[in-house]
Amino acid sequence: MAKVKLLALYLLLGEERLRSAVDRQSTGTAEDLLEGVFSEARRFAGKTRQHDDMTIVVVKIA
């Protein structure tokens, strides 16, 4: 099920927008990256009502 949610987020944002959101937060913490991707998803969706939850798991390996 987690793979489906990641795929859904990928489909919502598209590869370029998702990659850009990740790149902007790449030097921050895992939490920074998570918030950056969620922020981009909210910005992209605009005033569209959210019909499902959004779940992301970030593991940053140093």
PyRosetta script that sets phi, psi and omega in degrees:
from pyrosetta import init, pose_from_sequence

init()
pose = pose_from_sequence("MAKVKLLALYLLLGEERLRSAVDRQSTGTAEDLLEGVFSEARRFAGKTRQHDDMTIVVVKIA")
pose.set_psi(1, -36.4)
pose.set_omega(1, 179.7)
pose.set_phi(2, -61.1)
pose.set_psi(2, -38.2)
pose.set_omega(2, 179.0)
pose.set_phi(3, -63.4)
pose.set_psi(3, -35.8)
pose.set_omega(3, 178.3)
pose.set_phi(4, -65.5)
pose.set_psi(4, -41.5)
pose.set_omega(4, 179.5)
pose.set_phi(5, -66.3)
pose.set_psi(5, -40.3)
pose.set_omega(5, 176.9)
pose.set_phi(6, -63.6)
pose.set_psi(6, -42.1)
pose.set_omega(6, 177.8)
pose.set_phi(7, -62.5)
pose.set_psi(7, -41.1)
pose.set_omega(7, 179.3)
pose.set_phi(8, -63.5)
pose.set_psi(8, -42.1)
pose.set_omega(8, 178.0)
pose.set_phi(9, -64.9)
pose.set_psi(9, -41.8)
pose.set_omega(9, 177.7)
pose.set_phi(10, -60.6)
pose.set_psi(10, -43.7)
pose.set_omega(10, -179.7)
pose.set_phi(11, -68.5)
pose.set_psi(11, -36.7)
pose.set_omega(11, 178.7)
pose.set_phi(12, -64.5)
pose.set_psi(12, -47.8)
pose.set_omega(12, -174.5)
pose.set_phi(13, -90.0)
pose.set_psi(13, -31.0)
pose.set_omega(13, -173.3)
pose.set_phi(14, 84.4)
pose.set_psi(14, 157.2)
pose.set_omega(14, -174.9)
pose.set_phi(15, -61.3)
pose.set_psi(15, -45.6)
pose.set_omega(15, -176.1)
pose.set_phi(16, -63.4)
pose.set_psi(16, -46.1)
pose.set_omega(16, -179.2)
pose.set_phi(17, -67.2)
pose.set_psi(17, -41.5)
pose.set_omega(17, 178.6)
pose.set_phi(18, -65.6)
pose.set_psi(18, -45.1)
pose.set_omega(18, 179.3)
pose.set_phi(19, -61.9)
pose.set_psi(19, -41.2)
pose.set_omega(19, 179.6)
pose.set_phi(20, -63.0)
pose.set_psi(20, -43.6)
pose.set_omega(20, 178.6)
pose.set_phi(21, -62.3)
pose.set_psi(21, -40.8)
pose.set_omega(21, 179.1)
pose.set_phi(22, -68.1)
pose.set_psi(22, -44.5)
pose.set_omega(22, -179.2)
pose.set_phi(23, -60.9)
pose.set_psi(23, -38.6)
pose.set_omega(23, -179.3)
pose.set_phi(24, -63.6)
pose.set_psi(24, -26.3)
pose.set_omega(24, -176.9)
pose.set_phi(25, -109.2)
pose.set_psi(25, 10.0)
pose.set_omega(25, -171.0)
pose.set_phi(26, -63.9)
pose.set_psi(26, -25.2)
pose.set_omega(26, -180.0)
pose.set_phi(27, -92.3)
pose.set_psi(27, -6.3)
pose.set_omega(27, -180.0)
pose.set_phi(28, -87.1)
pose.set_psi(28, -166.5)
pose.set_omega(28, 179.1)
pose.set_phi(29, -80.7)
pose.set_psi(29, 171.5)
pose.set_omega(29, 175.2)
pose.set_phi(30, -60.6)
pose.set_psi(30, -37.7)
pose.set_omega(30, 178.1)
pose.set_phi(31, -64.9)
pose.set_psi(31, -39.5)
pose.set_omega(31, 176.5)
pose.set_phi(32, -59.8)
pose.set_psi(32, -43.4)
pose.set_omega(32, -180.0)
pose.set_phi(33, -63.8)
pose.set_psi(33, -45.3)
pose.set_omega(33, 178.5)
pose.set_phi(34, -58.5)
pose.set_psi(34, -49.1)
pose.set_omega(34, -179.7)
pose.set_phi(35, -64.2)
pose.set_psi(35, -36.5)
pose.set_omega(35, 178.7)
pose.set_phi(36, -64.1)
pose.set_psi(36, -41.5)
pose.set_omega(36, 179.1)
pose.set_phi(37, -69.6)
pose.set_psi(37, -43.5)
pose.set_omega(37, 176.7)
pose.set_phi(38, -61.3)
pose.set_psi(38, -41.9)
pose.set_omega(38, 179.2)
pose.set_phi(39, -60.7)
pose.set_psi(39, -44.1)
pose.set_omega(39, 178.6)
pose.set_phi(40, -64.0)
pose.set_psi(40, -40.2)
pose.set_omega(40, 178.6)
pose.set_phi(41, -63.4)
pose.set_psi(41, -43.0)
pose.set_omega(41, 178.5)
pose.set_phi(42, -65.6)
pose.set_psi(42, -42.0)
pose.set_omega(42, 179.3)
pose.set_phi(43, -63.3)
pose.set_psi(43, -43.5)
pose.set_omega(43, -179.4)
pose.set_phi(44, -65.0)
pose.set_psi(44, -41.6)
pose.set_omega(44, -178.0)
pose.set_phi(45, -71.1)
pose.set_psi(45, -24.5)
pose.set_omega(45, 179.3)
pose.set_phi(46, 62.3)
pose.set_psi(46, -130.1)
pose.set_omega(46, -177.4)
pose.set_phi(47, -91.5)
pose.set_psi(47, 6.9)
pose.set_omega(47, 178.4)
pose.set_phi(48, -64.2)
pose.set_psi(48, 132.4)
pose.set_omega(48, -179.1)
pose.set_phi(49, -69.2)
pose.set_psi(49, 134.2)
pose.set_omega(49, 178.2)
pose.set_phi(50, -79.2)
pose.set_psi(50, 127.0)
pose.set_omega(50, -177.0)
pose.set_phi(51, -105.6)
pose.set_psi(51, -4.8)
pose.set_omega(51, -178.1)
pose.set_phi(52, -147.9)
pose.set_psi(52, 167.9)
pose.set_omega(52, 178.0)
pose.set_phi(53, -77.0)
pose.set_psi(53, 164.0)
pose.set_omega(53, 174.3)
pose.set_phi(54, -122.2)
pose.set_psi(54, 125.7)
pose.set_omega(54, -178.5)
pose.set_phi(55, -128.5)
pose.set_psi(55, 129.3)
pose.set_omega(55, 175.7)
pose.set_phi(56, -135.5)
pose.set_psi(56, 138.2)
pose.set_omega(56, 173.3)
pose.set_phi(57, -115.8)
pose.set_psi(57, 124.8)
pose.set_omega(57, -179.7)
pose.set_phi(58, -118.1)
pose.set_psi(58, 127.2)
pose.set_omega(58, 174.7)
pose.set_phi(59, -124.0)
pose.set_psi(59, 115.8)
pose.set_omega(59, -179.4)
pose.set_phi(60, -104.0)
pose.set_psi(60, 123.8)
pose.set_omega(60, -179.1)
pose.set_phi(61, -109.2)
pose.set_psi(61, 123.0)
pose.set_omega(61, -177.9)
pose.set_phi(62, -91.9)
pose.dump_pdb("model.pdb")
